[in-house]
Amino acid sequence: MISRALVTGRVWHQRHVPFSHRFDYPLWLVWCDLEQIPELLAVSPWWGRAWRPVVFRDRDFVDGSDQPLSIKVREQAAAAGLNWQQGRVCMLGQWRTFGTLFNPLVLYLHFPEGSDQPDSMLAEVQNTPWKEKHFYALPLEHDEEGALVVDHDKTFHVSPFLPMALRYHWRLHVAFPELRLTLKDKNQDEVVFAAGLNLTLLHPEKALMRNVLVRMGARGFATLKGIYWQAFKLWRKGARFHPHPGPHKSTQEHGERRG
């Protein structure tokens, strides 16, 4: 199993209803065992906890507190009814680059002791411009093709161009160093929207950790720019606007409902 990696690949979105709209972008992310964040930061002088091109801050994730992320994630899992007391937890997401950060999705995957396949994951979802956060606690099962799958109702407003009355269908392939994720939004049997990640995990060498910054720059800014540009294109195509349904319940309340 890979504990620390620089992740490169592409993210894609495909709208099917009421018209077709597709895009894909290159991206880079960080994969790290939550207990080994200091070891990853120590590889490159460009990376650190403050005043570096890439900065890791515990408060950038989960709840805005400076409590260690490894503790916060396991507590969030417990509140949501998942038993993560043992085993390893790895995160997949963006870290702050050149002072900017926006994570539409951070995944925390739990690997039981001795296993190279996760048995469950927490999906930390953030919307824009509201900057709300929500957690989905997701036990994973293997399908007949060996992929890890789970489905559940959508309960958090993300895109103003998609309704709430949808069901999410996740499909995850973990075959290190490759990782693929597909998320389909369905209205009964009809696929309304799909998105995915096609990723490769690379050994975090010093030169690679520097060069990815030179090539791809501030990911937080690029992510937000892409979101608003695609939203403008959807609006130009006449996509229906779905207003925010109202104040969103806290992640802790969500966890208590699931537990």
C-alpha positions as CSV (number, residue, x, y, z in Angstrom):
1,M,0.0,0.0,0.0
2,I,1.2,3.5,-0.8
3,S,1.4,5.8,2.2
4,R,2.5,9.1,0.6
5,A,2.3,10.2,-3.0
6,L,1.9,13.1,-5.3
7,V,-1.1,12.5,-7.5
8,T,-1.5,13.6,-11.1
9,G,-4.3,13.0,-13.5
10,R,-7.5,14.5,-14.8
11,V,-10.9,15.4,-13.5
12,W,-14.0,15.2,-15.8
13,H,-17.6,16.2,-15.7
14,Q,-20.4,15.1,-18.0
15,R,-23.9,16.5,-18.0
16,H,-26.5,14.3,-19.7
17,V,-29.9,16.0,-19.0
18,P,-31.4,18.2,-20.4
19,F,-28.5,18.7,-22.7
20,S,-24.9,17.4,-23.1
21,H,-22.1,19.4,-21.6
22,R,-18.6,17.9,-20.9
23,F,-15.2,19.1,-19.8
24,D,-12.0,17.8,-18.3
25,Y,-9.0,19.4,-16.7
26,P,-5.6,18.3,-15.5
27,L,-5.0,18.4,-11.8
28,W,-2.7,17.3,-9.0
29,L,-3.6,16.3,-5.5
30,V,-1.9,14.9,-2.4
31,W,-2.3,11.4,-1.1
32,C,-1.1,10.8,2.4
33,D,-1.6,8.6,5.4
34,L,-2.8,11.0,8.1
35,E,-0.1,9.8,10.5
36,Q,2.7,10.5,8.0
37,I,2.0,14.1,7.0
38,P,5.2,15.3,8.7
39,E,7.3,12.8,6.7
40,L,5.8,14.0,3.4
41,L,6.4,17.7,4.3
42,A,10.0,16.9,5.2
43,V,10.8,15.7,1.6
44,S,10.8,19.2,0.0
45,P,11.8,22.6,1.2
46,W,9.0,24.0,-1.0
47,W,6.4,22.3,1.3
48,G,5.7,23.0,5.0
49,R,3.3,24.1,7.6
50,A,3.7,27.9,7.0
51,W,5.3,30.3,4.5
52,R,5.9,27.8,1.7
53,P,4.5,27.4,-1.8
54,V,2.6,24.3,-0.5
55,V,1.3,24.5,3.1
56,F,-0.5,21.9,5.1
57,R,-2.7,23.3,7.9
58,D,-5.0,21.1,10.0
59,R,-7.6,23.9,10.2
60,D,-8.0,23.7,6.4
61,F,-9.9,20.5,6.8
62,V,-13.0,19.2,8.7
63,D,-13.9,21.9,11.1
64,G,-11.4,24.8,11.0
65,S,-9.7,23.9,14.3
66,D,-6.0,23.2,14.8
67,Q,-6.6,19.8,16.3
68,P,-4.5,17.2,14.4
69,L,-6.3,16.1,11.3
70,S,-5.8,12.4,12.1
71,I,-7.8,12.9,15.3
72,K,-10.5,15.0,13.7
73,V,-11.2,12.6,10.9
74,R,-11.4,9.5,13.2
75,E,-13.8,11.5,15.5
76,Q,-15.9,12.5,12.5
77,A,-16.0,8.9,11.4
78,A,-17.1,7.7,14.8
79,A,-19.9,10.4,14.9
80,A,-21.1,9.1,11.6
81,G,-21.2,5.5,12.7
82,L,-18.0,4.2,11.2
83,N,-15.4,2.2,13.3
84,W,-12.0,3.7,12.4
85,Q,-10.3,3.1,15.8
86,Q,-7.9,0.7,14.1
87,G,-6.4,0.6,10.7
88,R,-4.9,3.4,8.5
89,V,-6.6,6.5,7.1
90,C,-5.4,8.2,4.0
91,M,-6.6,11.5,2.5
92,L,-6.9,12.5,-1.1
93,G,-7.3,16.2,-1.7
94,Q,-5.7,19.6,-2.4
95,W,-3.3,21.3,0.0
96,R,-2.9,25.1,0.1
97,T,-0.7,26.3,-2.8
98,F,0.6,29.8,-3.1
99,G,-1.9,30.9,-0.4
100,T,-5.0,29.6,-2.1
101,L,-7.2,26.6,-1.4
102,F,-10.6,25.3,-2.5
103,N,-11.5,21.6,-2.1
104,P,-14.8,20.7,-3.7
105,L,-14.1,17.1,-2.5
106,V,-11.7,15.6,0.0
107,L,-11.8,11.8,0.5
108,Y,-10.6,10.1,3.6
109,L,-10.3,6.3,3.0
110,H,-10.0,3.7,5.8
111,F,-7.8,0.7,5.2
112,P,-8.2,-2.2,7.8
113,E,-5.0,-3.6,9.2
114,G,-3.3,-5.8,6.6
115,S,-5.5,-4.7,3.7
116,D,-4.7,-2.7,0.5
117,Q,-8.4,-2.0,-0.1
118,P,-10.5,0.5,1.8
119,D,-13.6,-0.7,3.5
120,S,-15.2,2.8,3.9
121,M,-14.6,6.4,3.3
122,L,-15.7,9.9,4.4
123,A,-16.4,12.4,1.6
124,E,-15.9,16.0,2.7
125,V,-17.8,18.1,0.3
126,Q,-17.6,21.9,0.1
127,N,-19.8,24.2,-2.1
128,T,-19.3,27.6,-3.5
129,P,-20.0,30.5,-3.0
130,W,-21.6,29.4,0.3
131,K,-18.5,27.7,1.6
132,E,-20.5,25.1,3.5
133,K,-19.1,21.7,4.3
134,H,-20.8,18.4,4.5
135,F,-19.7,14.8,5.2
136,Y,-21.0,11.6,3.6
137,A,-20.1,8.5,5.6
138,L,-19.8,5.7,3.0
139,P,-19.3,2.0,3.8
140,L,-17.9,0.3,0.6
141,E,-18.8,-3.0,-1.0
142,H,-17.3,-4.9,-3.9
143,D,-19.5,-5.3,-7.0
144,E,-19.2,-8.3,-9.4
145,E,-16.4,-6.5,-11.3
146,G,-14.3,-5.9,-8.2
147,A,-15.0,-2.2,-7.9
148,L,-15.9,-0.6,-4.6
149,V,-19.4,0.8,-4.7
150,V,-22.0,2.6,-2.6
151,D,-25.1,4.6,-3.3
152,H,-27.2,7.1,-1.2
153,D,-29.5,10.0,-1.4
154,K,-28.1,13.5,-2.2
155,T,-28.6,15.6,1.0
156,F,-26.3,18.6,0.3
157,H,-26.7,21.4,-2.2
158,V,-23.6,21.8,-4.4
159,S,-24.3,23.0,-7.9
160,P,-27.2,25.5,-8.5
161,F,-27.7,23.7,-11.8
162,L,-28.6,20.3,-10.3
163,P,-31.7,19.5,-8.2
164,M,-31.6,18.0,-4.7
165,A,-33.8,15.0,-5.6
166,L,-31.0,12.8,-6.9
167,R,-29.2,9.7,-5.8
168,Y,-25.4,9.4,-5.8
169,H,-23.7,6.3,-7.1
170,W,-20.0,6.0,-6.3
171,R,-17.6,3.6,-8.0
172,L,-14.0,3.4,-6.9
173,H,-11.1,1.4,-8.3
174,V,-8.0,1.2,-6.1
175,A,-5.2,-0.5,-7.9
176,F,-2.1,1.3,-6.8
177,P,-0.5,3.2,-8.3
178,E,-3.7,3.9,-10.3
179,L,-6.9,5.2,-8.7
180,R,-10.2,5.9,-10.5
181,L,-13.4,7.3,-9.1
182,T,-16.7,7.8,-10.8
183,L,-19.8,9.5,-9.2
184,K,-23.1,9.4,-11.0
185,D,-26.2,11.5,-10.1
186,K,-29.3,9.5,-11.0
187,N,-33.0,10.4,-11.1
188,Q,-34.3,6.9,-10.6
189,D,-32.6,5.0,-13.5
190,E,-31.7,8.1,-15.5
191,V,-28.1,9.4,-15.3
192,V,-28.4,13.2,-15.0
193,F,-24.8,14.0,-14.4
194,A,-21.5,12.1,-13.9
195,A,-18.0,13.2,-12.7
196,G,-14.8,11.3,-12.2
197,L,-11.1,11.3,-11.4
198,N,-8.4,9.3,-13.3
199,L,-5.3,9.4,-11.2
200,T,-1.8,8.1,-10.9
201,L,0.1,8.1,-7.6
202,L,3.7,9.0,-7.9
203,H,6.6,8.7,-5.4
204,P,7.0,12.1,-3.8
205,E,10.5,13.0,-4.8
206,K,11.9,16.5,-4.1
207,A,12.2,17.4,-7.8
208,L,8.7,16.3,-8.6
209,M,7.2,18.2,-5.7
210,R,8.9,21.3,-7.0
211,N,8.2,20.8,-10.7
212,V,4.4,20.2,-10.3
213,L,4.2,23.7,-8.8
214,V,6.1,25.3,-11.7
215,R,3.9,23.5,-14.3
216,M,0.5,23.7,-12.7
217,G,0.6,26.6,-10.2
218,A,-2.0,27.4,-7.6
219,R,-4.7,24.7,-7.7
220,G,-7.2,26.5,-5.5
221,F,-7.4,29.4,-7.8
222,A,-7.6,27.2,-10.9
223,T,-10.3,25.1,-9.3
224,L,-12.5,28.1,-8.6
225,K,-11.9,29.7,-12.0
226,G,-12.9,26.4,-13.6
227,I,-16.1,26.1,-11.5
228,Y,-17.3,29.6,-12.4
229,W,-16.4,29.4,-16.0
230,Q,-18.3,26.2,-16.5
231,A,-21.3,27.6,-14.5
232,F,-21.3,30.6,-16.9
233,K,-21.3,28.2,-19.9
234,L,-24.2,26.2,-18.4
235,W,-26.2,29.4,-17.8
236,R,-25.6,30.4,-21.5
237,K,-26.9,27.0,-22.6
238,G,-30.1,27.6,-20.5
239,A,-29.6,25.2,-17.6
240,R,-32.3,25.5,-15.0
241,F,-31.3,27.3,-11.8
242,H,-32.0,25.5,-8.5
243,P,-31.8,28.0,-5.6
244,H,-30.1,27.0,-2.3
245,P,-32.7,25.1,-0.2
246,G,-31.8,27.0,3.0
247,P,-29.4,26.8,6.0
248,H,-27.4,23.6,6.0
249,K,-27.2,21.4,9.1
250,S,-23.7,21.0,10.6
251,T,-21.6,18.0,9.9
252,Q,-21.9,16.9,13.5
253,E,-25.7,16.8,13.2
254,H,-25.4,14.8,10.0
255,G,-23.1,12.3,11.8
256,E,-25.6,11.9,14.6
257,R,-28.4,11.3,12.2
258,R,-26.4,8.5,10.5
259,G,-25.2,7.0,13.8
